[in-house]
């Protein structure tokens, strides 16, 4: 009768042929014993049965084939050992084979699978191979990947020294691989970006926010085109957002401003970053004024104006950004007051239209933020008239509009402006009169 089509039948047929060979199995039969024994072992393990006796003879056959120079025995032999949970032996087979063929991707990937739970062991195995072939570009690429995996495991255990070491070695491997094989450059560049991002995140996880900021900025400068489109975990984009938030939460405006100045010099197409840069410059400028450092303050206010202007270009219907750009001119600059006034009017129009279009189930926080922007624009129009121009005829109307919006009559600026308005009226200020005012 013919051999059965299942794994057991294939093994029985091979074993029968082996018995007939009288201990002199041909190279083809050795491989058939190996493959059928591997299949029988897989079937038994998957069914929850003990490893069959066929596994031992299959291993012997494959080792004979390998000793005779048949490289095709490497993969089934390592697989057979792995299915028997002999992972160290399986790795030894692959490492030994790779020392003769360091660019064999299939063997490297099998070694990678065996090292999933032990990234350090995978790195050690590939380093053994590199000792035999130090300049092989394919091996260097996979070794760089191994080091990248190693840093992930190290960070999960808060072993930051091991993570930094792995990142440094991985970076060296990718640089060497692309230098040796220019066609590897695209994937090496992609990995180098990941390595730089991981280094920044590792620094932040260790609490070294300043170093993380420098690393993220350097990563952006090294390859601006790789800035991600969204805030994926571990991305450079999210890293920049996170460090900025760290600085703001700690009240470290100067550090935030310097970091954002560097970031936006390379990438000025993110309205959030431009807005945060403008805000940091504005608040630092106010602090410098309070310290009687007027020249530094003036430079910061000009930088804030430029950053807000770019933010408005990027988000031309954002009432908050429009208002905040106008605020800089009205309170702190001596130019663009006419533009600022027209922009405040635009902020009001846009904001009121957007409020009317909000669905009824809009979260209260979203509605309040938009209301606040509209109310601020009305308040800033009053300031422009009353303080910068000395006009008293429209200020109360503007202030009355302002308190219709969140936070309503709890606006301290409105109270101050009403006091100033009353003082000007008592001093005989003519409605509609023009004056230099100033702030």
Secondary structure, 3 states (H helix, E strand, C coil): CCCCCCHHHHHHHHHHHHHHHCCCCCHHHHHHHHHHHHHHHHHHHHCCCCCCCHHHHHHHHHHHHHHCCCCCHHHHHHHHHHHCCCHHHHHHHHHHHHHHCCCCHHHHHHHHHHCCCCHHHHHHHHHHHHHHCCCCHHHHHHHHHHHHHHHHHHHHCCCHHHHHHHHHHHHHHHHHHHHHCHHHHHHHHHHHHHHHHHHHHHHHHCCCHHHHHHHHHHHHHHCHHHCCCCCCCCCHHHHHHHHHHHHHHCCCHHHHHHHHHHHHHHCCCCHHHHHHHHHHHHHHHHHHHHCCCHHHHHHHHHHHHHHHHHHHHHCCCCHHHHHHHHHHHHHHCCCCHHHHHHHHHHHHHHHHHHHHHCCCCCCHHHHHHHHHHHHHHHHHHHHHHHHHCCCCCCHHHHHHHHCCCCCHHHCHHHHHHHHHHHHHHHCCCCCCCCCCCCC
